[in-house]
Amino acid sequence: MPAYILAIIEAHDEAAFEAYRRQALPMVAAYGGRSLLNGTQYERLEGTWAPKRVVVIEFPSMAKARAFYGSAEYAGPMALRRLAASTELLLFDGRGEA
């Protein structure tokens, strides 16, 4: 069953954040993940929420998503991301239960 990491990101240092992305994206792929959305442009249909950037990454399973996030390889890029941006991260089970 797929799983999704949803990230709400506000970069404070765009150059450092781009360095993070260059390091992290191959690691996402190594764990079977793929980026579905890296959006900074959107149309608000309702509400007042105004995120700077929304990222959605799909993994083949919750286990793969957790393995990526907790991996030793990701520790360095994660530290860089935390210096370059404020981030909210959520992990969703993709079973689609209502």
C-alpha positions as CSV (number, residue, x, y, z in Angstrom):
1,M,0.0,0.0,0.0
2,P,1.5,3.4,-0.9
3,A,2.4,6.0,1.7
4,Y,2.9,9.7,1.3
5,I,5.1,12.3,2.9
6,L,3.5,15.7,2.9
7,A,5.9,18.6,3.6
8,I,5.0,22.2,4.1
9,I,8.2,24.2,3.6
10,E,9.3,27.8,4.0
11,A,12.8,28.2,2.9
12,H,14.9,30.9,4.6
13,D,18.0,30.2,2.5
14,E,17.1,29.2,-1.1
15,A,20.6,28.2,-2.1
16,A,21.0,25.9,0.9
17,F,17.6,24.5,0.3
18,E,18.5,23.7,-3.3
19,A,21.6,22.0,-2.1
20,Y,19.4,19.9,0.2
21,R,17.1,19.0,-2.7
22,R,20.1,17.9,-4.9
23,Q,21.2,15.6,-2.1
24,A,17.8,14.3,-1.0
25,L,16.1,13.5,-4.3
26,P,18.4,10.6,-5.2
27,M,17.9,9.2,-1.7
28,V,14.1,9.4,-2.1
29,A,14.5,7.4,-5.3
30,A,16.8,4.8,-3.6
31,Y,13.9,4.0,-1.2
32,G,11.4,3.7,-4.0
33,G,10.0,7.2,-3.6
34,R,9.0,9.7,-6.2
35,S,8.0,13.3,-6.0
36,L,4.4,13.9,-7.0
37,L,4.3,17.6,-6.2
38,N,6.8,20.4,-5.5
39,G,4.4,23.3,-5.7
40,T,5.0,27.0,-5.0
41,Q,2.2,28.2,-7.3
42,Y,-1.4,27.4,-6.5
43,E,-4.9,28.7,-6.6
44,R,-6.7,28.9,-3.3
45,L,-10.3,27.7,-3.7
46,E,-11.3,28.1,0.0
47,G,-9.9,29.1,3.3
48,T,-7.0,31.4,4.2
49,W,-4.0,29.0,4.4
50,A,-1.1,30.3,2.4
51,P,1.8,27.8,2.3
52,K,5.1,28.9,0.7
53,R,5.8,25.4,-0.8
54,V,4.0,22.1,-0.6
55,V,5.8,18.8,-1.4
56,V,4.2,15.4,-1.8
57,I,6.4,12.3,-2.1
58,E,5.0,8.8,-2.7
59,F,6.6,5.7,-1.3
60,P,5.6,2.1,-2.0
61,S,4.9,1.6,1.7
62,M,4.9,3.1,5.2
63,A,8.0,1.0,5.9
64,K,9.9,2.4,3.0
65,A,8.9,6.0,3.9
66,R,10.0,5.4,7.5
67,A,13.2,3.7,6.3
68,F,14.1,6.7,4.1
69,Y,13.3,9.3,6.9
70,G,15.3,7.4,9.5
71,S,18.2,6.4,7.3
72,A,21.8,7.3,8.1
73,E,22.2,8.6,4.6
74,Y,19.4,11.1,5.1
75,A,20.7,12.5,8.4
76,G,23.1,15.0,6.7
77,P,20.6,16.3,4.2
78,M,18.0,16.5,6.9
79,A,20.3,18.7,9.0
80,L,20.9,21.0,6.0
81,R,17.1,21.2,5.4
82,R,16.5,22.2,9.0
83,L,19.1,25.0,8.7
84,A,17.7,26.2,5.4
85,A,13.9,26.0,6.0
86,S,11.1,25.7,8.5
87,T,9.3,22.4,7.7
88,E,6.1,20.6,8.8
89,L,6.2,16.9,7.8
90,L,3.3,14.4,7.9
91,L,3.4,10.7,6.9
92,F,0.1,9.4,5.5
93,D,-1.0,5.8,4.9
94,G,-2.2,5.6,1.4
95,R,-5.0,3.1,2.0
96,G,-7.5,5.9,1.4
97,E,-9.8,5.0,4.3
98,A,-12.4,7.6,5.0
